Amino acid sequence: MTVELVQQALKNAIYNEGLNTTLILHSDQGSQYTADAYKQLCKSMKVLNLSYSKGCPYDNAPMESFNSIIKKELINHMVYRDFNEARYSIFEFMEHWYNRTRIHSSIGNKSPIEFEQELLYLVGLT
């Protein structure tokens, strides 16, 4: 991953979510997330960039869990012809299956979108 790639991913996420409040982003201590250019982008977009603690396995557990799931449920069953095919397939999995349909036991057997909507309703943001 390059600094430019994670910058574009952050811009896409903010654009897609239509965020207009401070966003808390939790990342590892990779060079792309600690680069000055990325830090400046976070600051300009009102993103509080938190990093994982060195040597703390619990910080990265949710991401490792997701990586395991996407490999087991998608990637290990596919043969991609090129980067764009892989990109589209992974996007579809994340946006249409994982976030909107697949239930998660850690959030009350709801999809992440359902959980987010309920939470926003409870705190009066919808």
C-alpha positions in Angstrom: 0.0 0.0 0.0 1.2 3.5 -0.8 0.4 6.7 0.9 -1.6 7.8 -2.2 -3.7 4.6 -2.0 -4.7 5.1 1.6 -5.3 8.8 1.0 -7.7 7.9 -1.9 -9.4 5.2 0.3 -10.0 7.8 3.0 -11.4 10.3 0.6 -13.7 7.7 -0.9 -15.0 6.7 2.5 -15.7 10.2 3.5 -17.4 11.0 0.2 -19.5 7.8 0.3 -20.6 8.3 3.9 -21.2 12.0 3.5 -19.5 12.7 6.8 -19.5 16.2 8.1 -18.4 15.5 11.7 -15.1 14.3 13.1 -14.3 10.7 12.1 -12.2 8.5 14.2 -9.9 6.2 12.1 -8.0 3.4 13.7 -5.0 2.2 11.7 -1.8 0.3 12.3 1.6 2.0 12.4 2.4 1.4 8.8 4.5 4.0 7.0 1.6 5.0 4.8 -0.5 5.9 7.9 2.4 7.8 9.6 3.5 9.7 6.6 3.2 13.5 6.9 1.0 13.8 3.7 -1.5 11.3 5.2 -1.5 13.1 8.6 -2.1 16.4 6.8 -5.0 14.9 4.9 -6.5 13.6 8.1 -6.2 16.9 9.8 -7.8 18.8 6.8 -10.7 16.3 6.7 -11.4 16.4 10.5 -10.2 12.8 10.9 -8.7 11.7 14.2 -6.1 9.1 13.2 -5.4 6.6 16.0 -2.8 4.0 15.7 -2.6 0.5 17.1 -0.3 0.1 20.1 2.9 -1.7 19.4 2.8 -5.3 20.5 -0.9 -5.2 21.4 -2.6 -8.1 19.6 -6.1 -7.0 20.6 -5.9 -3.7 18.7 -5.8 -5.5 15.4 -8.2 -8.3 16.2 -11.2 -6.9 14.3 -9.2 -6.3 11.1 -7.6 -9.8 11.3 -11.1 -11.3 11.8 -12.3 -9.5 8.6 -9.2 -10.6 6.7 -9.9 -14.2 7.7 -13.6 -14.0 6.7 -13.0 -12.4 3.3 -10.3 -15.0 2.5 -12.6 -17.9 3.6 -15.8 -16.7 2.1 -14.5 -15.1 -1.2 -10.9 -14.9 -2.2 -9.9 -18.5 -1.6 -12.7 -19.6 -4.0 -11.9 -17.2 -6.8 -9.4 -17.0 -9.7 -9.2 -13.4 -10.9 -8.1 -12.6 -14.4 -6.8 -9.1 -13.5 -6.6 -6.5 -10.8 -9.9 -4.8 -11.8 -11.8 -8.0 -11.6 -10.4 -8.7 -8.1 -11.1 -5.1 -7.1 -14.8 -5.3 -8.2 -15.3 -8.7 -6.6 -13.9 -7.5 -3.3 -15.9 -4.3 -3.4 -19.1 -6.2 -4.1 -18.4 -8.6 -1.2 -17.7 -5.8 1.3 -20.4 -3.3 0.3 -23.3 -5.6 -0.7 -22.7 -8.8 1.3 -20.5 -8.1 4.4 -21.9 -4.7 5.3 -25.5 -4.9 4.2 -26.6 -8.6 4.4 -24.2 -10.8 6.4 -25.2 -10.9 10.1 -22.5 -10.6 12.8 -22.9 -12.2 16.2 -20.8 -9.6 17.9 -23.4 -6.9 17.1 -26.6 -8.8 18.0 -27.0 -10.8 14.8 -27.4 -7.7 12.7 -25.6 -6.5 9.6 -23.2 -3.6 10.2 -25.5 -1.2 8.3 -28.5 -2.3 10.5 -26.4 -1.9 13.6 -25.2 1.6 12.6 -28.7 2.8 11.7 -30.0 1.6 15.1 -27.2 3.3 16.9 -27.7 6.5 15.1 -31.4 6.4 15.9 -30.7 5.8 19.6 -28.3 8.7 19.8 -30.8 11.0 17.9 -28.8 11.4 14.7 -31.5 10.1 12.4 
